Amino acid sequence: MIDNTASPADIRGVIGDIDTALDTINGERATLGASQSRFDAAISNLQISIENQTASRSRIIDTDFAAETSNLSRAQILQQAGNAMVAQANQLPDQVMQLLR
């Protein structure tokens, strides 16, 4: 503590203590700043990872949708072809009967 009776040596000691405290505070601020920078980098990396995973998931879903649409079209074509063959097969006896008349 400094008062009117403090000697120059006492004042230098208090100033030295203040300098030491300021150095400690600055060191802690630097440490916290470095930690914050690492956290910011980690957050940025996680955001990029989320974006990449979302894009990948979207491509997978779109690919599956396209494949299933193709499968549906194929099944519909096969069903139509089968129906046409049954219709022709049903007409065959009538055609044979007409030829025999």
C-alpha positions in Angstrom: 0.0 0.0 0.0 1.3 3.5 -0.9 0.7 6.5 1.2 2.4 9.9 1.7 5.1 8.3 3.7 6.1 5.7 1.1 9.7 5.7 0.1 10.8 5.5 -3.5 11.8 1.9 -3.0 8.3 1.1 -1.7 6.8 2.8 -4.8 9.2 0.8 -7.1 8.2 -2.4 -5.3 4.5 -1.7 -5.8 5.1 -0.7 -9.5 7.0 -4.0 -9.9 4.1 -5.9 -8.4 1.7 -4.2 -10.7 3.9 -5.0 -13.7 4.0 -8.6 -12.6 0.2 -8.7 -12.3 -0.2 -7.1 -15.7 2.2 -9.7 -17.2 0.2 -12.5 -15.7 -3.0 -11.0 -17.0 -1.6 -10.6 -20.5 -0.3 -14.1 -20.4 -3.7 -15.5 -19.4 -5.4 -13.3 -22.1 -3.0 -14.7 -24.7 -3.8 -18.3 -23.5 -7.5 -17.6 -23.7 -7.2 -16.0 -27.1 -5.3 -19.1 -28.4 -8.0 -21.3 -27.0 -10.7 -19.3 -28.6 -8.9 -19.4 -31.9 -8.8 -23.2 -31.7 -12.5 -23.4 -30.8 -13.3 -21.2 -33.8 -11.3 -23.4 -36.1 -13.0 -26.5 -34.7 -16.4 -24.9 -35.1 -15.6 -24.0 -38.7 -14.4 -27.6 -39.4 -17.6 -29.0 -37.9 -19.7 -26.7 -40.0 -17.9 -27.8 -43.2 -18.3 -31.4 -42.2 -22.0 -30.9 -41.6 -22.4 -29.3 -45.0 -20.5 -32.1 -46.7 -22.5 -34.8 -45.0 -25.8 -33.1 -45.9 -24.7 -32.9 -49.5 -23.7 -36.6 -49.5 -27.0 -37.6 -47.9 -28.9 -35.6 -50.5 -27.0 -37.3 -53.3 -27.7 -40.7 -51.8 -31.4 -40.0 -51.4 -31.6 -38.6 -55.0 -29.8 -41.6 -56.4 -32.1 -44.0 -54.6 -35.1 -42.0 -55.8 -33.9 -42.2 -59.4 -33.2 -46.0 -59.1 -36.7 -46.6 -57.7 -38.3 -44.5 -60.4 -36.5 -46.6 -63.0 -37.6 -49.8 -61.3 -41.2 -48.6 -61.3 -41.1 -47.7 -65.0 -39.6 -51.1 -65.8 -42.3 -52.9 -63.8 -45.0 -50.9 -65.5 -43.6 -51.7 -68.9 -43.5 -55.4 -68.0 -47.0 -55.4 -66.7 -48.3 -53.7 -69.9 -46.4 -56.2 -72.0 -47.9 -59.0 -70.0 -51.4 -57.6 -70.4 -51.0 -57.2 -74.1 -49.8 -60.9 -74.4 -52.8 -62.1 -72.4 -55.2 -60.0 -74.6 -53.6 -61.6 -77.7 -53.8 -65.0 -76.2 -57.5 -64.5 -75.5 -58.1 -63.5 -79.1 -56.3 -66.5 -80.6 -59.2 -69.0 -80.1 -61.6 -66.6 -81.8 -59.2 -66.2 -84.7 -58.8 -69.9 -85.1 -62.6 -70.3 -85.1 -62.9 -67.7 -87.8 -60.4 -69.5 -89.9 -62.2 -72.7 -89.5 -65.6 -71.2 -90.6 
